[in-house]
C-alpha cells in the first residue's frame, strides 16, 4: 500500500541544526490506516545540511528523503507507495528550512513533494548531546494536500491522513 511514502514528509520537516552548520541524517516513518487496520513503514534516507542559531531563530538549509526507499516489510505495499509518489518523476521530497519559532517549538519551511510546494510548520523537539543535535518530530500529513491519490487494495482505500514521525541528528562537518 502506497501510504508507506507518507513518512517521507515527516522526515523532511525535521531538518534542524545548531548554532553553526550541521550535516543532518536520520529516518522518517509513517503510520497509515485502512479499513482492515493500521500499518507503517520506514525510510532511512533523510539527509541534508542546515544552519541554526537558537538565539535568533534563524534556521536555513535543506533536507531531503529518497522516495523509493520506503520499507514496510511488505514488498507489494512498498511498490504501491513508489507508484503513489511517482518516483520516476518525483524521486525526492525536500524541505527547505526558513526559520524556527522557539516559543511554539515549530520549524518553518516549504515542503516540496510530488511537484507540490506548501508552506509548513512542524513541531520539533531537540536537544544537544555531546556537541551533536538530536531531534524528533511527529505530525499528521494529508495526501490530498500534495495531490497524492491514497492507495487502495481490494477496493479498500488508505485514509487521507497519515502520521509522520522523523528522528535524526545534526553533526558538525
N, C-alpha and C positions, 0 to 999 in steps of 0.2 A: 504494500500500500504506500502510495507516494508521500504520505504525511511525514515520513522519515525526514524529509528535506526541511521540515519546519525548524528543526533545531538550529539550522544554519542561521536563522535570523538572530536568534539569541546570541550566538557566538559572535557575530559581527558587532553587536551592540556593546559587548563587554570590553572592548579595547580601551585600556586605561594604562597610564604610566605615571611615574613620579617626577619630581622637580627637574628632570632633565630628559634626555631621550631614552627610550626603552624599546627593546625588541620584545614583542608580545607573542606568546604561544599559548595554546590551550585547546579546549574542546567545546563543542556545542551539542546539546542533547535536546530531543523533543519528546513530548508526550501527547499522543492524539487519542481521540475517542471515536468509536464507530458503534453501530447498533449492537454488535456482539461483544463489545468490551474495549479495553484500552490497550495501547501498545506504544512502543517508543523506539528510538534509535539514537546513535551517537556518531558524531563526526569529529575526528581528532585533528583537523587541519587548520584550525584558527591560527592566523599569523598576521603580523604587521609591525609597524613602527609608530610610536606615539611619543608625544612630549606632554608633560603635565606639570603644572605649578599649582599645588593645592591652595596656596595663599590667595592667588588671584582668580582661581577657577579656570585659568587658561588651559585648554586641552585641545590638542590638534593631532592629526595623524590619520592613519587609515588601517583598518584590519579587514581581512577577507577570509572566506572559507570556500573550499573546493566542493561544489555541489554534487559531484559524482562520488563523493567519499562517504556517503551515509551507510551505516551498518546497523540493521535492526535484528540481525541473526536470522533473517528470512529473505533469501535472495529474490523472490518474486516481489515482495514488498519494496525492497531496495530498487529494483528495476522500475517499478511504478513511480517511486519517488524521483528517480532520474528523469523519467518521462514527464512528470508533472513540472519539474523545473526546466525542462527542455535544455538539458546541459550542453547539447551540441551548439545551441545558440547563445546560452547564458551560463557559462561554466562556473562563475563565481557569484557569491553575494558579498558585497563590501559595505562597510560602514565608514563614512568619512566623519571624523570626530570634529565637533565645533565648540565644545565647551562643557563645563561641569557646574551644576548648581549644588553647592555644598549643603545648603540649608535643607534641600529636599533629597539629596543623595542621587541626583539624576545626571546621567551622561546624555548630552545633547548631540545630535548629529543627523546625517542624511543616510538612510539605508537604500542601497541600490540592489534590487532583487527582481529577477525576471524582467529586466528592462524598465522597471518602475522605480522612481526615486521618491521617497517620502521622508519628511522630517519626523524624527523620533525622539522620545525622551525615555530613557531606560533606567530603572532603579538599579544601582550597583553598590555592592559592599566591597570594601577593600581594606587591606592592612599591609604594613611593612613587616617583613620577616628577614632580618639579616641583610638588608640592602636590596631585597627583592620585593616587588609589589605582587601581592596575591589578591585576586579579585573573583567575584561571582555575581551573577545576576539571574533573575527569573522573571519572565513576563509573558503575557498572552500575545499571540500573533494571529491576525486574520489572513487567511489565504486569499480571500477576495480582494483585500486591500492591495495586493500585488498581482492581481489578475491571474491568479493561480486557480485552476479548477480542482476542487477537492477530489481525490481519487475515490473510486468505488470498487467493490469486489462483490460479485454475485448480486448486484443491484443494491448493495448497502453502501452508502456514501459516508466517508470520513467527515466528521464535524468541521466546520469552517475554522474554528478557533483551536489552536494548539498551544501548549505551554512550551516555551523555550527556556532552557537553562544553559548558562555559559559559565565556565570556570577556566581560569588560566593564571598566567603570571607575566610580569614585565621584568626584564633583566637588562641592566645597562650593558651596551655593546662592548 
